[in-house]
Amino acid sequence: MYAHVRGIDLFYEKCGSGRPLLLVHGNGEDHTIFDRGIELLKERFTCYAIDSRCHGSSTVTEELHYQDMADDLTAFMEELDLHDVLFYGFSDGGILGLLAAMKTERITTLVTSGANVTPDGVKPFLKTFIQVMNFIKPDDKLQLMLNEPHITEEDLSKIKAKTLVLAGEKDLVTESETRFIAEHIKGSELHIIPGEGHGSYIVHSEKFVRYLVYADTKL
């Protein structure tokens, strides 16, 4: 299905019943990374698995910025008139969740996995790899990660949603970056997941489901 918002078309798949749950993928991915988890989540939630702009089957735009992508998702919730939303974002999707939750009260529970708030919030080897790949073959998605986001302590303090901040013990985002996010969102909880990497418990996995159920019932 498509939702026409802000002059673009966002592709999404909807299934299940219950509280609305938005699932937003990372850079260079699409909604299908959540396939195994959704099979369980649809028993509890109405799942909206979305392709961000310039990803999957959604509209490709000339420019790509995190704030535009977050505003797309806010408009999506408005277009579908969704309330009391549980927003789950992985990697870039987590960045979008932070940005969207600063501006809308429709998100009442926020779960982020492996999000960063500055380009330097990822481990140095990853940033170097992205720089090299972008030099060899320039790409808007890689350029995005090299130049953005720039989310401040003041920005994070605007988030009123109940928030669970997740990262793997072996994440590509630095632990100090993850802890900074949790420390500056009032009342948030932080879980560093032992033995897991950036997306090992998320991409084509059922492991992340437990954290969404926890957020829904315990936060």
C-alpha positions in Angstrom: 0.0 0.0 0.0 1.0 3.6 -0.5 0.4 6.7 1.6 0.8 10.0 -0.3 2.4 12.5 2.1 4.4 15.7 1.6 4.5 15.3 -2.1 5.9 11.7 -2.1 4.5 8.2 -1.8 5.6 6.0 1.1 5.2 2.3 0.7 4.0 0.3 3.7 2.6 -3.0 4.6 -0.1 -3.3 7.2 -1.1 -6.4 9.2 -2.4 -7.5 12.6 -4.7 -5.8 15.1 -4.2 -3.8 18.2 -2.2 -0.8 19.2 -0.5 0.8 16.1 3.2 -0.1 15.8 5.4 1.7 13.2 8.6 -0.2 12.2 11.3 1.8 10.4 14.4 0.2 8.9 18.0 1.4 8.6 20.1 2.9 5.9 20.0 1.0 2.6 17.3 -1.4 3.8 13.6 -1.7 3.5 10.7 -2.9 5.6 11.3 -6.6 4.9 14.1 -6.7 7.5 11.3 -7.1 10.1 9.7 -10.0 8.4 10.3 -12.7 11.1 9.4 -10.3 14.0 6.2 -9.2 12.4 4.9 -12.7 12.3 4.8 -12.6 16.1 4.0 -8.9 16.5 0.9 -8.9 14.4 -0.8 -11.0 17.1 -0.5 -8.0 19.5 -0.2 -4.9 17.3 -1.4 -3.4 14.1 1.9 -3.3 12.3 2.9 -0.6 9.8 6.2 -1.6 8.2 7.3 1.4 6.2 9.9 2.1 3.5 11.5 5.5 4.1 11.9 7.9 1.2 14.7 6.8 -1.3 14.4 3.2 0.1 12.5 0.2 -1.0 9.4 1.0 -3.0 9.0 4.6 -1.7 9.6 7.7 -3.8 13.2 8.6 -4.6 13.9 12.3 -4.0 16.7 14.5 -5.2 17.9 15.2 -1.7 18.0 13.1 1.4 18.0 14.4 4.9 17.0 12.9 8.2 14.6 15.7 9.2 12.7 15.3 5.9 12.4 11.5 6.5 11.2 12.1 10.0 8.6 14.7 8.9 7.4 12.1 6.3 6.6 9.7 9.1 4.9 12.3 11.2 2.7 13.1 8.1 2.1 9.4 7.7 0.7 9.1 11.2 -1.5 12.2 10.5 -2.7 10.9 7.2 -3.8 7.6 8.7 -4.9 9.3 11.9 -2.8 7.1 14.2 -2.7 7.8 17.9 -0.9 6.2 20.9 1.7 4.9 18.5 4.6 2.6 19.5 7.4 3.7 17.2 10.3 1.2 16.6 13.3 2.4 14.7 16.5 0.6 13.9 19.7 2.4 13.1 18.7 5.3 10.7 15.1 4.4 11.7 16.0 5.1 15.3 17.3 8.5 14.3 14.0 9.2 12.6 12.2 8.1 15.7 14.1 10.5 17.9 13.4 13.4 15.4 9.7 12.5 15.0 9.1 12.1 18.7 10.4 15.6 19.3 7.6 17.0 17.2 4.5 14.9 17.6 2.4 13.6 20.5 1.1 10.8 18.4 4.2 8.7 19.4 3.6 7.8 23.1 6.2 5.0 23.2 9.5 5.1 21.4 12.0 2.3 21.0 15.3 2.9 19.3 18.0 0.4 18.4 21.5 1.4 17.4 20.7 5.1 16.8 23.3 7.9 16.8 22.9 11.6 17.2 26.1 12.8 15.4 28.1 11.5 12.5 30.9 10.8 14.9 28.7 8.6 17.1 29.6 5.5 15.1 32.8 3.6 15.6 35.8 5.0 13.7 36.3 1.9 11.5 32.7 2.2 10.2 33.0 5.9 9.5 36.3 5.3 7.5 34.6 2.4 5.6 31.7 4.7 4.7 34.1 7.4 3.6 36.0 5.0 1.3 32.8 3.5 -0.2 31.4 7.0 -0.9 34.7 8.1 -2.5 34.7 5.0 -4.8 31.0 5.4 -5.7 29.2 8.5 -4.3 25.9 7.7 -2.9 23.2 9.9 -1.2 22.6 7.4 1.5 26.3 7.2 2.4 26.6 11.0 2.2 23.7 11.2 4.7 25.5 9.2 7.3 28.7 11.2 6.8 27.0 14.6 7.3 24.1 14.0 9.7 22.4 13.9 12.2 23.1 16.7 14.6 20.8 16.1 17.5 21.6 18.0 20.7 20.9 17.4 24.4 18.3 20.1 24.2 16.6 18.3 21.3 16.5 15.0 23.2 14.9 16.8 26.2 11.9 17.6 24.0 10.9 13.9 23.8 8.0 13.2 26.1 7.3 9.6 24.9 8.1 6.7 27.1 11.4 5.6 25.7 13.5 2.5 25.5 17.0 2.9 24.1 18.6 -0.3 22.8 22.0 -1.2 21.5 24.0 -4.4 21.1 27.1 -5.0 23.2 29.0 -5.1 19.9 27.1 -2.4 18.2 28.5 -0.2 15.4 27.4 2.9 17.4 29.7 3.8 20.3 28.3 2.9 23.8 29.0 6.5 24.9 26.6 7.7 22.1 23.9 5.3 23.2 24.3 6.3 26.8 24.1 10.0 25.9 20.8 9.4 24.2 19.3 7.6 27.2 20.7 10.1 29.7 19.0 13.1 28.0 15.6 11.7 27.4 13.8 12.1 30.7 12.7 8.8 32.2 14.1 6.6 29.5 15.5 3.1 30.0 18.7 1.8 28.5 19.3 -1.8 27.6 22.8 -2.9 26.3 22.1 -6.4 24.9 24.9 -8.9 25.7 26.5 -10.6 22.8 24.6 -8.8 20.1 25.9 -6.5 17.3 24.2 -3.7 15.4 21.4 -5.6 13.8 22.0 -9.2 14.8 18.9 -9.3 17.0 16.7 -7.3 14.5 17.3 -8.1 10.8 15.3 -11.2 9.9 15.2 -12.1 13.6 12.5 -12.6 16.2 14.7 -11.5 19.1 13.7 -7.8 19.1 10.1 -8.7 19.7 10.5 -9.1 23.4 11.7 -5.5 23.7 8.7 -4.1 22.0 6.4 -6.2 24.2 8.4 -5.0 27.2 8.0 -1.3 26.1 4.3 -1.8 25.5 3.6 -3.3 28.9 6.3 -2.1 31.3 7.4 1.4 30.4 
